Amino acid sequence: MIGSNPARFRALMIPGMLEKFGYCATLVVLYAQGRITATDLQPLWPDFMIGLLFVAAFVKTRASSRRLL
């Protein structure tokens, strides 16, 4: 949905970032406490990358919306 019109749905990127980085933080804490193994930590990387893409899209849409004004 966000990809169909990123400038329009820019506000939805914030909850997306919070969800992705929150999940990554949870995995890191559980691994640091020894509650999960390194194998269980593997989903961290795709979610972290998607979170970074949300950040990049958020910054990019802000720059493009300024040019339209």
Phi and psi restraints in degrees (range 20) as a CNS / XPLOR table:
assign (resid 1 and name C) (resid 2 and name N)
       (resid 2 and name CA) (resid 2 and name C) 1.0 -62.9 20.0 2
assign (resid 2 and name N) (resid 2 and name CA)
       (resid 2 and name C) (resid 3 and name N) 1.0 -37.3 20.0 2
assign (resid 2 and name C) (resid 3 and name N)
       (resid 3 and name CA) (resid 3 and name C) 1.0 -67.1 20.0 2
assign (resid 3 and name N) (resid 3 and name CA)
       (resid 3 and name C) (resid 4 and name N) 1.0 -20.2 20.0 2
assign (resid 3 and name C) (resid 4 and name N)
       (resid 4 and name CA) (resid 4 and name C) 1.0 -71.0 20.0 2
assign (resid 4 and name N) (resid 4 and name CA)
       (resid 4 and name C) (resid 5 and name N) 1.0 -33.1 20.0 2
assign (resid 4 and name C) (resid 5 and name N)
       (resid 5 and name CA) (resid 5 and name C) 1.0 -155.6 20.0 2
assign (resid 5 and name N) (resid 5 and name CA)
       (resid 5 and name C) (resid 6 and name N) 1.0 80.9 20.0 2
assign (resid 5 and name C) (resid 6 and name N)
       (resid 6 and name CA) (resid 6 and name C) 1.0 -58.8 20.0 2
assign (resid 6 and name N) (resid 6 and name CA)
       (resid 6 and name C) (resid 7 and name N) 1.0 -35.7 20.0 2
assign (resid 6 and name C) (resid 7 and name N)
       (resid 7 and name CA) (resid 7 and name C) 1.0 -67.1 20.0 2
assign (resid 7 and name N) (resid 7 and name CA)
       (resid 7 and name C) (resid 8 and name N) 1.0 -38.4 20.0 2
assign (resid 7 and name C) (resid 8 and name N)
       (resid 8 and name CA) (resid 8 and name C) 1.0 -70.2 20.0 2
assign (resid 8 and name N) (resid 8 and name CA)
       (resid 8 and name C) (resid 9 and name N) 1.0 -40.6 20.0 2
assign (resid 8 and name C) (resid 9 and name N)
       (resid 9 and name CA) (resid 9 and name C) 1.0 -100.4 20.0 2
assign (resid 9 and name N) (resid 9 and name CA)
       (resid 9 and name C) (resid 10 and name N) 1.0 26.6 20.0 2
assign (resid 9 and name C) (resid 10 and name N)
       (resid 10 and name CA) (resid 10 and name C) 1.0 -57.9 20.0 2
assign (resid 10 and name N) (resid 10 and name CA)
       (resid 10 and name C) (resid 11 and name N) 1.0 -36.8 20.0 2
assign (resid 10 and name C) (resid 11 and name N)
       (resid 11 and name CA) (resid 11 and name C) 1.0 -65.2 20.0 2
assign (resid 11 and name N) (resid 11 and name CA)
       (resid 11 and name C) (resid 12 and name N) 1.0 -26.4 20.0 2
assign (resid 11 and name C) (resid 12 and name N)
       (resid 12 and name CA) (resid 12 and name C) 1.0 -74.8 20.0 2
assign (resid 12 and name N) (resid 12 and name CA)
       (resid 12 and name C) (resid 13 and name N) 1.0 -13.0 20.0 2
assign (resid 12 and name C) (resid 13 and name N)
       (resid 13 and name CA) (resid 13 and name C) 1.0 -70.4 20.0 2
assign (resid 13 and name N) (resid 13 and name CA)
       (resid 13 and name C) (resid 14 and name N) 1.0 -30.0 20.0 2
assign (resid 13 and name C) (resid 14 and name N)
       (resid 14 and name CA) (resid 14 and name C) 1.0 -64.0 20.0 2
assign (resid 14 and name N) (resid 14 and name CA)
       (resid 14 and name C) (resid 15 and name N) 1.0 -50.2 20.0 2
assign (resid 14 and name C) (resid 15 and name N)
       (resid 15 and name CA) (resid 15 and name C) 1.0 -62.4 20.0 2
assign (resid 15 and name N) (resid 15 and name CA)
       (resid 15 and name C) (resid 16 and name N) 1.0 -32.4 20.0 2
assign (resid 15 and name C) (resid 16 and name N)
       (resid 16 and name CA) (resid 16 and name C) 1.0 -63.0 20.0 2
assign (resid 16 and name N) (resid 16 and name CA)
       (resid 16 and name C) (resid 17 and name N) 1.0 -43.4 20.0 2
assign (resid 16 and name C) (resid 17 and name N)
       (resid 17 and name CA) (resid 17 and name C) 1.0 -64.3 20.0 2
assign (resid 17 and name N) (resid 17 and name CA)
       (resid 17 and name C) (resid 18 and name N) 1.0 -44.8 20.0 2
assign (resid 17 and name C) (resid 18 and name N)
       (resid 18 and name CA) (resid 18 and name C) 1.0 -60.2 20.0 2
assign (resid 18 and name N) (resid 18 and name CA)
       (resid 18 and name C) (resid 19 and name N) 1.0 -41.2 20.0 2
assign (resid 18 and name C) (resid 19 and name N)
       (resid 19 and name CA) (resid 19 and name C) 1.0 -65.9 20.0 2
assign (resid 19 and name N) (resid 19 and name CA)
       (resid 19 and name C) (resid 20 and name N) 1.0 -47.5 20.0 2
assign (resid 19 and name C) (resid 20 and name N)
       (resid 20 and name CA) (resid 20 and name C) 1.0 -64.8 20.0 2
assign (resid 20 and name N) (resid 20 and name CA)
       (resid 20 and name C) (resid 21 and name N) 1.0 -48.2 20.0 2
assign (resid 20 and name C) (resid 21 and name N)
       (resid 21 and name CA) (resid 21 and name C) 1.0 -72.9 20.0 2
assign (resid 21 and name N) (resid 21 and name CA)
       (resid 21 and name C) (resid 22 and name N) 1.0 -30.6 20.0 2
assign (resid 21 and name C) (resid 22 and name N)
       (resid 22 and name CA) (resid 22 and name C) 1.0 -65.4 20.0 2
assign (resid 22 and name N) (resid 22 and name CA)
       (resid 22 and name C) (resid 23 and name N) 1.0 -41.2 20.0 2
assign (resid 22 and name C) (resid 23 and name N)
       (resid 23 and name CA) (resid 23 and name C) 1.0 -65.4 20.0 2
assign (resid 23 and name N) (resid 23 and name CA)
       (resid 23 and name C) (resid 24 and name N) 1.0 -41.3 20.0 2
assign (resid 23 and name C) (resid 24 and name N)
       (resid 24 and name CA) (resid 24 and name C) 1.0 -63.2 20.0 2
assign (resid 24 and name N) (resid 24 and name CA)
       (resid 24 and name C) (resid 25 and name N) 1.0 -42.3 20.0 2
assign (resid 24 and name C) (resid 25 and name N)
       (resid 25 and name CA) (resid 25 and name C) 1.0 -63.5 20.0 2
assign (resid 25 and name N) (resid 25 and name CA)
       (resid 25 and name C) (resid 26 and name N) 1.0 -39.8 20.0 2
assign (resid 25 and name C) (resid 26 and name N)
       (resid 26 and name CA) (resid 26 and name C) 1.0 -61.2 20.0 2
assign (resid 26 and name N) (resid 26 and name CA)
       (resid 26 and name C) (resid 27 and name N) 1.0 -45.2 20.0 2
assign (resid 26 and name C) (resid 27 and name N)
       (resid 27 and name CA) (resid 27 and name C) 1.0 -63.1 20.0 2
assign (resid 27 and name N) (resid 27 and name CA)
       (resid 27 and name C) (resid 28 and name N) 1.0 -40.8 20.0 2
assign (resid 27 and name C) (resid 28 and name N)
       (resid 28 and name CA) (resid 28 and name C) 1.0 -64.1 20.0 2
assign (resid 28 and name N) (resid 28 and name CA)
       (resid 28 and name C) (resid 29 and name N) 1.0 -43.6 20.0 2
assign (resid 28 and name C) (resid 29 and name N)
       (resid 29 and name CA) (resid 29 and name C) 1.0 -64.0 20.0 2
assign (resid 29 and name N) (resid 29 and name CA)
       (resid 29 and name C) (resid 30 and name N) 1.0 -44.8 20.0 2
assign (resid 29 and name C) (resid 30 and name N)
       (resid 30 and name CA) (resid 30 and name C) 1.0 -63.2 20.0 2
assign (resid 30 and name N) (resid 30 and name CA)
       (resid 30 and name C) (resid 31 and name N) 1.0 -38.5 20.0 2
assign (resid 30 and name C) (resid 31 and name N)
       (resid 31 and name CA) (resid 31 and name C) 1.0 -67.8 20.0 2
assign (resid 31 and name N) (resid 31 and name CA)
       (resid 31 and name C) (resid 32 and name N) 1.0 -41.1 20.0 2
assign (resid 31 and name C) (resid 32 and name N)
       (resid 32 and name CA) (resid 32 and name C) 1.0 -64.3 20.0 2
assign (resid 32 and name N) (resid 32 and name CA)
       (resid 32 and name C) (resid 33 and name N) 1.0 -31.6 20.0 2
assign (resid 32 and name C) (resid 33 and name N)
       (resid 33 and name CA) (resid 33 and name C) 1.0 -82.8 20.0 2
assign (resid 33 and name N) (resid 33 and name CA)
       (resid 33 and name C) (resid 34 and name N) 1.0 -5.5 20.0 2
assign (resid 33 and name C) (resid 34 and name N)
       (resid 34 and name CA) (resid 34 and name C) 1.0 78.3 20.0 2
assign (resid 34 and name N) (resid 34 and name CA)
       (resid 34 and name C) (resid 35 and name N) 1.0 19.1 20.0 2
assign (resid 34 and name C) (resid 35 and name N)
       (resid 35 and name CA) (resid 35 and name C) 1.0 -87.8 20.0 2
assign (resid 35 and name N) (resid 35 and name CA)
       (resid 35 and name C) (resid 36 and name N) 1.0 -18.9 20.0 2
assign (resid 35 and name C) (resid 36 and name N)
       (resid 36 and name CA) (resid 36 and name C) 1.0 -131.4 20.0 2
assign (resid 36 and name N) (resid 36 and name CA)
       (resid 36 and name C) (resid 37 and name N) 1.0 158.4 20.0 2
assign (resid 36 and name C) (resid 37 and name N)
       (resid 37 and name CA) (resid 37 and name C) 1.0 -90.5 20.0 2
assign (resid 37 and name N) (resid 37 and name CA)
       (resid 37 and name C) (resid 38 and name N) 1.0 173.5 20.0 2
assign (resid 37 and name C) (resid 38 and name N)
       (resid 38 and name CA) (resid 38 and name C) 1.0 -63.0 20.0 2
assign (resid 38 and name N) (resid 38 and name CA)
       (resid 38 and name C) (resid 39 and name N) 1.0 -31.6 20.0 2
assign (resid 38 and name C) (resid 39 and name N)
       (resid 39 and name CA) (resid 39 and name C) 1.0 -64.6 20.0 2
assign (resid 39 and name N) (resid 39 and name CA)
       (resid 39 and name C) (resid 40 and name N) 1.0 -39.2 20.0 2
assign (resid 39 and name C) (resid 40 and name N)
       (resid 40 and name CA) (resid 40 and name C) 1.0 -72.0 20.0 2
assign (resid 40 and name N) (resid 40 and name CA)
       (resid 40 and name C) (resid 41 and name N) 1.0 -16.5 20.0 2
assign (resid 40 and name C) (resid 41 and name N)
       (resid 41 and name CA) (resid 41 and name C) 1.0 -82.4 20.0 2
assign (resid 41 and name N) (resid 41 and name CA)
       (resid 41 and name C) (resid 42 and name N) 1.0 -12.7 20.0 2
assign (resid 41 and name C) (resid 42 and name N)
       (resid 42 and name CA) (resid 42 and name C) 1.0 -59.5 20.0 2
assign (resid 42 and name N) (resid 42 and name CA)
       (resid 42 and name C) (resid 43 and name N) 1.0 -33.2 20.0 2
assign (resid 42 and name C) (resid 43 and name N)
       (resid 43 and name CA) (resid 43 and name C) 1.0 -64.3 20.0 2
assign (resid 43 and name N) (resid 43 and name CA)
       (resid 43 and name C) (resid 44 and name N) 1.0 -9.6 20.0 2
assign (resid 43 and name C) (resid 44 and name N)
       (resid 44 and name CA) (resid 44 and name C) 1.0 -59.6 20.0 2
assign (resid 44 and name N) (resid 44 and name CA)
       (resid 44 and name C) (resid 45 and name N) 1.0 -44.1 20.0 2
assign (resid 44 and name C) (resid 45 and name N)
       (resid 45 and name CA) (resid 45 and name C) 1.0 -66.9 20.0 2
assign (resid 45 and name N) (resid 45 and name CA)
       (resid 45 and name C) (resid 46 and name N) 1.0 -46.7 20.0 2
assign (resid 45 and name C) (resid 46 and name N)
       (resid 46 and name CA) (resid 46 and name C) 1.0 -63.3 20.0 2
assign (resid 46 and name N) (resid 46 and name CA)
       (resid 46 and name C) (resid 47 and name N) 1.0 -40.6 20.0 2
assign (resid 46 and name C) (resid 47 and name N)
       (resid 47 and name CA) (resid 47 and name C) 1.0 -66.3 20.0 2
assign (resid 47 and name N) (resid 47 and name CA)
       (resid 47 and name C) (resid 48 and name N) 1.0 -38.2 20.0 2
assign (resid 47 and name C) (resid 48 and name N)
       (resid 48 and name CA) (resid 48 and name C) 1.0 -63.6 20.0 2
assign (resid 48 and name N) (resid 48 and name CA)
       (resid 48 and name C) (resid 49 and name N) 1.0 -42.0 20.0 2
assign (resid 48 and name C) (resid 49 and name N)
       (resid 49 and name CA) (resid 49 and name C) 1.0 -65.6 20.0 2
assign (resid 49 and name N) (resid 49 and name CA)
       (resid 49 and name C) (resid 50 and name N) 1.0 -40.5 20.0 2
assign (resid 49 and name C) (resid 50 and name N)
       (resid 50 and name CA) (resid 50 and name C) 1.0 -64.2 20.0 2
assign (resid 50 and name N) (resid 50 and name CA)
       (resid 50 and name C) (resid 51 and name N) 1.0 -39.1 20.0 2
assign (resid 50 and name C) (resid 51 and name N)
       (resid 51 and name CA) (resid 51 and name C) 1.0 -60.5 20.0 2
assign (resid 51 and name N) (resid 51 and name CA)
       (resid 51 and name C) (resid 52 and name N) 1.0 -42.2 20.0 2
assign (resid 51 and name C) (resid 52 and name N)
       (resid 52 and name CA) (resid 52 and name C) 1.0 -64.9 20.0 2
assign (resid 52 and name N) (resid 52 and name CA)
       (resid 52 and name C) (resid 53 and name N) 1.0 -35.8 20.0 2
assign (resid 52 and name C) (resid 53 and name N)
       (resid 53 and name CA) (resid 53 and name C) 1.0 -67.3 20.0 2
assign (resid 53 and name N) (resid 53 and name CA)
       (resid 53 and name C) (resid 54 and name N) 1.0 -35.4 20.0 2
assign (resid 53 and name C) (resid 54 and name N)
       (resid 54 and name CA) (resid 54 and name C) 1.0 -62.2 20.0 2
assign (resid 54 and name N) (resid 54 and name CA)
       (resid 54 and name C) (resid 55 and name N) 1.0 -42.9 20.0 2
assign (resid 54 and name C) (resid 55 and name N)
       (resid 55 and name CA) (resid 55 and name C) 1.0 -62.1 20.0 2
assign (resid 55 and name N) (resid 55 and name CA)
       (resid 55 and name C) (resid 56 and name N) 1.0 -45.9 20.0 2
assign (resid 55 and name C) (resid 56 and name N)
       (resid 56 and name CA) (resid 56 and name C) 1.0 -61.8 20.0 2
assign (resid 56 and name N) (resid 56 and name CA)
       (resid 56 and name C) (resid 57 and name N) 1.0 -43.0 20.0 2
assign (resid 56 and name C) (resid 57 and name N)
       (resid 57 and name CA) (resid 57 and name C) 1.0 -65.9 20.0 2
assign (resid 57 and name N) (resid 57 and name CA)
       (resid 57 and name C) (resid 58 and name N) 1.0 -38.1 20.0 2
assign (resid 57 and name C) (resid 58 and name N)
       (resid 58 and name CA) (resid 58 and name C) 1.0 -62.3 20.0 2
assign (resid 58 and name N) (resid 58 and name CA)
       (resid 58 and name C) (resid 59 and name N) 1.0 -45.4 20.0 2
assign (resid 58 and name C) (resid 59 and name N)
       (resid 59 and name CA) (resid 59 and name C) 1.0 -68.0 20.0 2
assign (resid 59 and name N) (resid 59 and name CA)
       (resid 59 and name C) (resid 60 and name N) 1.0 -41.7 20.0 2
assign (resid 59 and name C) (resid 60 and name N)
       (resid 60 and name CA) (resid 60 and name C) 1.0 -65.7 20.0 2
assign (resid 60 and name N) (resid 60 and name CA)
       (resid 60 and name C) (resid 61 and name N) 1.0 -39.6 20.0 2
assign (resid 60 and name C) (resid 61 and name N)
       (resid 61 and name CA) (resid 61 and name C) 1.0 -70.5 20.0 2
assign (resid 61 and name N) (resid 61 and name CA)
       (resid 61 and name C) (resid 62 and name N) 1.0 -29.9 20.0 2
assign (resid 61 and name C) (resid 62 and name N)
       (resid 62 and name CA) (resid 62 and name C) 1.0 -65.8 20.0 2
assign (resid 62 and name N) (resid 62 and name CA)
       (resid 62 and name C) (resid 63 and name N) 1.0 -42.7 20.0 2
assign (resid 62 and name C) (resid 63 and name N)
       (resid 63 and name CA) (resid 63 and name C) 1.0 -65.6 20.0 2
assign (resid 63 and name N) (resid 63 and name CA)
       (resid 63 and name C) (resid 64 and name N) 1.0 -39.7 20.0 2
assign (resid 63 and name C) (resid 64 and name N)
       (resid 64 and name CA) (resid 64 and name C) 1.0 -74.1 20.0 2
assign (resid 64 and name N) (resid 64 and name CA)
       (resid 64 and name C) (resid 65 and name N) 1.0 -31.4 20.0 2
assign (resid 64 and name C) (resid 65 and name N)
       (resid 65 and name CA) (resid 65 and name C) 1.0 -71.1 20.0 2
assign (resid 65 and name N) (resid 65 and name CA)
       (resid 65 and name C) (resid 66 and name N) 1.0 -28.8 20.0 2
assign (resid 65 and name C) (resid 66 and name N)
       (resid 66 and name CA) (resid 66 and name C) 1.0 -66.2 20.0 2
assign (resid 66 and name N) (resid 66 and name CA)
       (resid 66 and name C) (resid 67 and name N) 1.0 -38.9 20.0 2
assign (resid 66 and name C) (resid 67 and name N)
       (resid 67 and name CA) (resid 67 and name C) 1.0 -66.6 20.0 2
assign (resid 67 and name N) (resid 67 and name CA)
       (resid 67 and name C) (resid 68 and name N) 1.0 -30.9 20.0 2
assign (resid 67 and name C) (resid 68 and name N)
       (resid 68 and name CA) (resid 68 and name C) 1.0 -71.7 20.0 2
assign (resid 68 and name N) (resid 68 and name CA)
       (resid 68 and name C) (resid 69 and name N) 1.0 -26.7 20.0 2
